[in-house]
Amino acid sequence: MQNAGEDTGTTVKSGGVYELGRIVYGGGSGYFGTSSASDLTVDAGGRATVYAGTLTGATVSGEGATLTLMTPQTETKDSDFTLSLTGNVSVTDHARLVAQRGADMSGADLTLGSQGTLILKGDTGCPEEGCSWTVKSLTLDNGEVAFYDTAAVSDGGYQSLTTESLSGNGNFYMHTNVAAGQGDRLVVTGTAEGSHRVYVADTGVSPAAGTDLTLVTTGGGDATFGLGNDGGVVDIGTYEYTLKKDTDNTAGNSWRLTENVAPDTPDTPDTPDTPDTPDTPDTPDTPDTPDTPDTPDTPDTPDTPDTPEGSKRITPSTAAVLSMAAVTPLVWDAELDSVRTRLDSLKGKGDGSGAWSTVYSKRSDLSTEAGAGAEQTLTGLTVGMDARSERESSMTTRGVFFSYSHSDVGFDRGGKGNVDSYGAGAYAGWEHRNGAYVDGVVKVNRFAHTVRGRMSGGGAADGDYSLTGAGGHAEAGWRWRPGDGNWHVTPYAGFTGFATDSQVYGLSNGMRAEVDTTRLLRGEAGVKADWRMRVKGVEPELWVKAAVREEYADANRVKVNDDGDFVNEVSGMSGVYQAGIRASLTENVSGHVMVSYGEGAGVESPWNAQAGFSWRF
C-alpha cells in the first residue's frame, strides 16, 4: 500500500507492505513531505516504511514486523519536507524499528518490550562526529537499543541517543574505540529509572594507560547500568575493562568504561607482643625500703595496612600471546630428551656405527607469573646416525640428528594454537673405561607458531609468527659398577642453555605482540641406575632416573601493545622422574621405551613417553 496523503488506523498484515510519503509510477518515484498517517499497526511479518511526512502513533509487534524511517529524500514535491515519528510508539515481541540518518523521532514516546529493538543506522552518511538521535521518552521492558546494524563501525562514526526520561529494564548495544576516546553514548537529560545492561564489542587495541570512556549520562534517578558482556568485562586491548559509575560526577550520574582492577587483599597486621610481667621485687633487707617495680612498656600499636593498589586483569588475547611465547623452550627441550636418551643407551657399548629413530609424546601444563596458562601436547620424531671409536682407555661418540615435532596448545582463557618445530644438530661423547663420561649436544630449530586466540565475547584473535632458536646441553658423570653385579649407578650433573631471536607480530583483533628473546638456562643434578637381566636368551636393560633441575631464566619478556610489559617467568626448582627399558631384538636391532614425570618451575608434565629403535652396522 502507498500513501501520499492522509490515513489512520491502517493495519499491515504478514507479507504486507506499507509506504508513507512515496508514490511509484512508470517514470520513477515521487515523494510528498506533507503526507501523514496515525495509529499504524504492523503485525508479525509485515513491513512499513516512512519515506516522507509524519507518522503519529504506531504499534509494531511480532517476529519479522519492521517499521523503517528512511533517509529523507531531497527530491520531494513539497518544500516543507519532513520525515518524523511522533506520539506513542510501541515495538514489542521481536519487532524492529529502524531509523536512518535524518529521521526525526524527537516527538516520540517510545516503548520497547519483549526484545523489541530500536536500530540506529550509522552507515548511511552520518557526519564525521556521528549521528545524533532524540526521542521524547524511552521505556524498556526487556527491550533493546542497538547503536549499529553491522558488526563493525562504519565511516558514519559513532552515535548518540538523547531522551528526556528512561524507565524499565533493557539492553543497549554500543561500539567503542577507547584508544581514540570515541564511542556511542546514551544521554538522559532528566530522570532515569530501572536496571539496564550495556554491551560493548571486544577489541585488541589498547588505549593509553588509565584511559576511561563515558558511555551513559543521566540527569538523576536511581537507574543502574552494568556491562552485559560475559563476566561483566570487555576486552579493551591488553586488559579487561568494566562499566563503573562515576562517583565524581556531582551534577548527575554517569557510567564509564574503566580498567577492571581487582584490589589486592592487604596483609593482616601482626599482633603485638604481650608485655613482659615485671619481676617481683626482692624482699628488702631491713631497714631498706624496696624499690618500686618499673611500669611495663605499652605495646606498640600495629601499623595500619596500606591501601591495596589493585591489579589489572589481562584479556584472553593477551594470555594467548604469553602462553604461546612460553611453550617455545618446552618444545626444544622435549626434542633434546630424545638425543640424551640415545647417548645414554651407548654407555658401555663397543665401537661401531649405527642409525636410530625415536618417536615421543609429551604433555605439559604451564602457568607463568605473568598470568599465562596453557596445556601443550607435543608429538615428534628424531632420526640420527652416529659412530663410536675405541681408544686405548676410552670411547668417543660422534653423531648428527634431525627432528620434527608438532605441538597442540590449548589456552586456559580460551582459544588454541600450535607450534611446528624443525631441528637439526650434532652430539658427541667421551667415556673413560673407569666410567667417567662427558656428553655434549648442540641443536638449532625453526619454530612456526600459529595463534588462534579468542576474546572474552568469542571473537577471533588470530596471528602467526616464526622464531629461530639454538642451544646446547653438556653433561658429566661417573657410571659406577658396584662389585661384579649387572647394575650400575650413575651420578651426574649437567647444564642446558637455549635462546631464540625476537619477533613482532599482529593479531586479527588489532593487538600487537612483541616476543623478546626467550631463554632456557637450567642446571641439573641427578642419579641414574640401570640393571641388566637375562630373560629367555634376551638381556633387557631396565633403568630409572631421578633428577633435580633449577631454572635460572627469569626475564623472558613479552610486550603487548604499548601498555603491557610482561615477564614469562618459569624459574625455580623442579623434579624429573624417569623409567625405561631397552633390549636387543636381533643381533643388530635394539629398541627402547621410556616414560617420565616432571613437576616444578611453573610446569607439570604428567607424562613424557618415548619409543625408539636403533640399527647397528
SVG drawing of the C-alpha trace seen along z (x, -y; Angstrom):
<svg xmlns="http://www.w3.org/2000/svg" viewBox="-8 -25 104 94">
<polyline fill="none" stroke="black" stroke-width="0.4" points="0.0,0.0 1.2,-3.5 0.1,-6.7 0.9,-10.2 -2.0,-11.8 -3.5,-11.0 -4.8,-7.8 -5.4,-6.5 -5.8,-3.1 -4.1,-1.1 -3.0,2.5 -0.2,4.2 -0.6,8.0 2.0,10.7 3.5,10.3 2.0,6.8 4.0,3.7 3.0,0.2 4.7,-3.0 4.1,-6.6 5.1,-9.6 6.1,-7.9 4.3,-7.1 6.0,-4.8 5.0,-5.4 6.3,-4.4 9.0,-7.1 10.2,-6.8 9.1,-7.9 7.5,-10.9 7.9,-12.0 5.4,-14.0 6.6,-15.7 3.0,-16.7 1.9,-13.1 0.6,-11.9 -0.6,-8.8 -1.7,-7.9 -2.2,-4.8 -0.4,-2.4 -0.3,1.2 2.3,3.6 1.8,7.3 4.3,10.1 5.8,10.5 4.6,7.1 6.7,4.2 6.1,0.4 8.4,-2.3 8.2,-6.1 9.8,-7.9 8.4,-11.4 5.8,-13.0 4.7,-12.4 3.7,-9.2 1.8,-9.7 1.5,-6.7 2.4,-3.1 2.3,0.4 4.8,2.8 4.6,6.4 5.7,9.9 8.6,11.7 9.6,10.1 7.5,6.9 9.5,3.9 8.9,0.1 11.7,-1.8 12.3,-5.5 14.2,-6.1 16.8,-8.7 15.0,-11.8 14.6,-12.2 15.7,-15.5 13.6,-15.3 10.3,-15.9 7.2,-17.5 6.9,-19.8 9.2,-22.5 8.2,-22.0 9.5,-18.5 9.5,-16.5 10.2,-12.8 9.2,-12.4 7.8,-9.9 5.7,-11.3 3.2,-10.1 3.1,-6.8 5.2,-4.2 5.3,-0.5 7.8,2.0 7.4,5.4 7.8,9.2 10.9,9.3 9.7,6.5 12.1,3.8 12.1,0.0 14.9,-1.0 15.9,-4.7 18.2,-6.1 20.1,-9.4 17.9,-12.5 14.8,-10.9 13.2,-12.9 12.0,-11.0 12.1,-13.8 8.3,-13.8 8.0,-10.1 7.3,-8.4 9.0,-5.1 8.3,-1.7 10.4,1.3 9.3,4.6 9.9,8.3 13.1,7.9 11.6,5.3 14.6,3.4 15.4,-0.2 18.2,-0.1 20.1,-3.4 21.7,-3.0 25.0,-4.8 26.1,-3.6 24.1,-6.0 26.2,-9.1 26.3,-10.5 28.6,-13.5 32.1,-12.8 31.1,-13.2 28.3,-10.6 24.6,-10.8 22.6,-12.3 19.2,-10.9 16.5,-12.2 13.3,-10.6 10.9,-12.3 10.9,-9.3 12.1,-5.8 10.5,-2.9 12.1,0.5 10.5,3.8 13.3,6.2 13.7,4.2 16.9,3.3 18.6,0.3 21.3,1.1 23.5,-1.8 24.6,0.0 23.3,2.6 26.7,4.0 29.5,5.8 32.0,3.1 31.9,-0.7 31.2,-2.3 32.5,-5.5 29.5,-7.2 31.2,-7.4 29.7,-6.9 26.2,-7.8 24.4,-9.3 20.8,-8.9 19.2,-11.6 16.0,-11.2 14.2,-13.2 13.4,-10.1 14.3,-6.5 12.5,-3.7 12.1,0.1 14.9,2.5 16.7,3.3 19.8,3.6 22.0,1.2 24.5,2.3 27.3,-0.1 30.5,-0.5 33.6,-2.0 37.1,-3.0 38.6,-3.7 42.0,-4.3 40.7,-7.2 38.3,-8.4 35.3,-7.7 32.1,-5.7 28.4,-5.5 26.6,-7.3 23.3,-7.4 22.2,-10.7 19.2,-11.1 18.6,-14.8 16.0,-14.1 15.3,-11.1 16.5,-7.6 15.0,-4.6 15.3,-0.9 18.1,1.7 19.9,1.8 22.8,3.6 25.3,2.2 27.0,4.5 30.4,3.4 32.3,5.2 35.8,6.6 38.9,5.2 42.6,5.9 43.6,2.3 44.8,0.7 44.2,-2.9 46.8,-4.9 47.1,-3.6 44.3,-4.9 42.0,-6.0 38.3,-5.8 35.3,-6.4 31.9,-7.7 29.0,-5.7 25.9,-6.8 25.0,-10.1 21.7,-10.8 20.3,-13.9 19.4,-11.9 17.2,-9.0 18.1,-5.5 18.9,-3.8 21.7,-1.3 23.8,-0.3 26.1,2.7 28.2,4.3 26.2,7.1 29.2,8.9 30.1,12.3 31.6,11.9 30.8,8.2 34.0,7.4 35.0,6.5 38.4,6.9 40.0,3.5 43.4,4.4 45.8,5.8 43.5,5.6 39.9,6.1 37.5,3.2 34.2,2.9 31.4,0.4 31.5,-1.7 29.5,-4.5 31.5,-7.8 31.3,-8.8 33.0,-12.1 30.1,-13.4 28.2,-15.6 25.9,-17.2 24.2,-13.9 25.1,-10.3 27.4,-8.8 28.9,-5.4 32.2,-4.9 34.3,-2.0 37.4,-1.7 40.1,0.8 38.9,3.8 41.1,3.6 40.8,6.2 42.2,4.9 44.9,6.9 44.0,8.2 46.1,6.4 48.3,8.4 46.8,8.8 48.9,6.7 50.9,8.6 49.5,9.0 51.7,7.0 53.7,9.0 52.3,9.1 54.5,7.1 56.6,9.0 55.3,9.2 57.7,7.3 59.8,9.2 58.6,9.4 60.9,7.2 63.2,8.9 62.3,8.8 64.2,5.8 66.8,6.0 65.8,4.3 65.8,1.3 66.0,0.6 62.8,-0.3 62.2,1.8 62.3,0.2 59.1,-0.3 59.0,2.1 59.2,0.4 55.9,-0.1 55.9,2.2 56.2,0.7 52.9,0.2 52.9,2.4 53.3,0.8 50.2,0.1 50.3,2.2 50.8,0.3 47.7,-0.4 47.8,1.8 48.5,0.0 45.5,-0.6 45.7,2.0 46.8,0.8 44.9,3.5 45.9,5.4 44.7,5.3 43.4,8.5 44.8,9.4 42.4,10.3 42.2,13.8 44.0,12.5 46.9,11.3 47.0,14.6 47.2,16.4 50.2,14.4 52.0,15.0 51.2,18.8 52.5,19.2 55.8,17.5 56.2,19.7 55.9,23.0 58.8,22.5 61.6,23.7 59.4,26.6 59.3,27.8 63.1,27.5 63.7,29.4 61.3,32.2 63.3,32.8 66.6,32.7 65.4,35.5 65.4,37.9 69.1,37.2 70.1,37.5 68.4,40.9 70.4,42.0 73.7,41.0 72.7,42.9 72.0,46.0 75.6,46.1 77.3,46.1 79.3,49.2 78.9,50.3 81.7,51.2 82.7,49.4 80.8,49.3 78.3,47.2 74.5,47.1 71.3,45.3 68.4,44.6 64.9,43.1 62.7,42.1 59.1,41.1 57.9,39.2 54.9,37.5 54.8,35.1 52.1,33.3 53.0,30.1 50.6,27.9 52.1,24.4 51.4,21.4 53.6,18.3 53.8,15.3 52.5,13.1 49.1,14.9 49.5,17.3 48.2,20.8 48.1,23.5 48.1,27.2 50.6,28.4 50.6,31.8 53.7,32.5 54.4,35.4 57.7,35.6 60.2,37.7 64.0,37.6 66.3,39.6 70.1,39.8 73.3,41.5 76.5,41.9 79.8,43.7 81.8,44.9 85.6,45.1 87.6,47.1 90.9,45.7 93.4,47.1 91.4,46.3 88.3,44.6 85.5,44.5 84.2,41.5 80.9,40.9 80.0,38.6 76.6,38.2 74.1,36.0 70.3,35.8 67.2,34.2 64.0,33.6 60.4,32.6 57.6,32.0 54.1,30.7 52.5,29.1 48.9,28.5 48.4,25.8 45.1,25.1 44.9,21.8 43.3,21.7 41.4,18.5 40.0,19.8 41.4,20.5 44.2,22.7 47.5,22.6 50.1,24.9 53.9,25.0 55.7,26.8 59.4,27.3 62.1,28.3 65.5,29.0 69.0,30.3 72.1,30.8 75.1,32.8 76.2,34.6 79.5,36.1 80.5,38.1 83.7,39.3 83.7,42.2 86.6,43.5 86.9,47.2 86.6,46.3 83.0,45.0 83.6,41.3 82.0,39.5 81.3,36.2 78.4,35.6 77.5,32.6 74.6,31.7 74.1,28.7 70.8,28.0 69.2,25.4 65.5,25.1 63.0,23.2 59.6,22.7 56.4,21.8 53.7,20.5 50.0,20.3 47.8,18.4 44.1,18.9 43.1,17.0 39.6,15.9 38.4,12.7 36.0,12.7 33.0,12.4 34.1,15.2 35.7,13.1 38.9,14.2 42.4,13.1 44.5,14.9 48.1,14.4 51.2,16.2 54.9,15.8 58.2,17.7 61.3,17.9 64.8,19.3 66.4,20.8 69.7,22.5 71.1,24.1 73.2,26.9 73.5,29.3 76.6,30.5 76.7,33.3 79.3,35.1 79.0,38.1 80.5,41.4 79.0,44.7 79.9,46.7 79.6,50.5 79.4,51.8 81.2,55.1 80.6,57.7 76.9,57.2 74.9,56.4 73.9,53.0 75.3,49.5 74.8,46.3 75.5,43.0 75.5,39.7 75.7,36.8 75.4,33.0 74.6,31.0 73.7,27.6 71.3,26.7 71.1,23.3 68.8,22.1 67.8,18.8 65.6,17.6 65.6,14.4 62.8,11.9 59.7,11.3 56.9,8.7 53.5,9.8 49.9,8.6 46.7,10.4 43.4,10.1 41.8,8.1 44.3,5.3 46.6,6.5 50.3,6.1 52.7,8.5 56.5,8.4 58.1,11.6 61.6,10.8 64.5,13.3 63.2,16.4 65.8,18.3 66.2,21.5 69.1,21.6 69.0,24.8 71.3,26.6 70.6,30.3 71.9,32.9 70.6,36.4 71.3,40.1 70.7,43.0 70.6,46.7 70.5,49.4 70.2,53.2 70.8,55.8 68.8,59.0 68.7,62.3 65.2,63.5 64.9,66.4 68.1,65.5 67.3,61.8 69.1,59.3 66.8,56.4 68.2,53.4 66.0,51.5 66.8,48.0 65.4,45.4 66.5,41.8 65.7,39.0 66.9,35.5 66.6,32.0 66.6,29.1 67.0,25.4 65.7,23.0 67.6,19.6 66.0,17.8 63.7,15.2 63.5,12.4 61.7,13.8 59.8,10.6 56.8,10.3 55.3,6.9 51.6,6.5 50.5,3.2 52.0,0.2 50.7,0.8 51.7,4.4 55.3,5.4 55.3,8.9 57.9,11.4 57.1,15.1 58.9,16.3 59.1,20.1 62.2,20.0 62.7,22.2 63.2,25.8 61.6,28.9 62.0,32.7 62.1,35.3 61.5,39.0 62.1,41.5 61.9,45.2 62.6,47.2 63.6,50.5 65.8,51.3 66.6,54.6 68.3,56.2 65.7,57.6 68.1,59.1 71.9,59.1 71.8,55.6 68.5,54.2 67.5,52.9 64.6,50.9 63.5,49.0 60.5,47.4 60.6,44.8 58.2,42.8 58.8,39.9 57.0,37.4 58.1,33.9 56.8,31.0 58.0,27.6 59.0,24.1 55.5,23.4 55.3,26.6 53.9,30.0 54.5,32.8 52.0,35.6 53.7,37.8 56.5,37.9 56.8,41.1 59.4,42.3 59.8,45.4 62.6,46.0 64.8,48.3 68.4,48.4 70.3,50.3 74.0,51.2 76.1,51.7"/>
</svg>
